[in-house]
Amino acid sequence: MEKNLEKYREMGQDIKLKAADGTEFSAYMAVPEAGRGPGLLVIQEIFGVNSHIRQIVDIYSQLGFTAVAPDVFFRIKPGLNIGYSDKEMQEGFSYYQKTDFDEARDDLAHVVELMKGMDEVVAKVGSVGYCMGGNLSYRLACNNAVDAAVAYYGGGVDAVADRAKNLRTPLMMHFGEKDDHIPSAAVEKMTAALAEKRSTSVFVYAGAEHGFNCDQRGSYDRTSAMIALARSNMFLHKHLG
């Protein structure tokens, strides 16, 4: 994992954005080779806009999207960028506990509107989120604030499963079969909540654990990560262009 990180070189750049109330915060942005593309909001885990999230932004820019990862914790701990040690896990979780999820959703919805005004963004904007970000991506979808949404192992989404009744946005969800943070009952609840909704899908990856997409974590599952990325890329291009 460390070897992978040493090879990684950022392709994008740090930018500054302003929230609806005028508060300035940072974001990481990468643009496709063509210079323009469908917009994709990349929503962080509890570890901030760290090297893993930046790498995801870069990957999606290579796939043709103009991708932006805003600092979700800017109201609590601006500029957070930490790794995956037990100590860092505890630190990130402390900020997670202080997060007002509906406020964070609204901040992200504002970023979506800012992206729609960027020269580098062509028309539609979607979202993809991981863990905490998966929960927020789901909330954005339920508010129909994005044109398509992907949620990876969204912790706590089952607590707001009833919001799916408002869902008109295409949604894809990824879960690990062996996720010790998200029990199978939670996945079943989400599957049931989405059963009558069009353009929605829930995938469960055999043997995969929480955080299976992150190659800096011991739970990384390359096969599951590659399949989920392929599905997400096809889904997002279908609905965003």
Helices and strands as residue ranges (DSSP letters): H 2-7, E 13-18, E 24-30, E 37-43, H 51-62, E 66-70, H 86-97, H 101-116, E 121-130, H 132-142, E 149-152, G 157-166, E 171-176, H 184-193, E 200-205, H 222-240
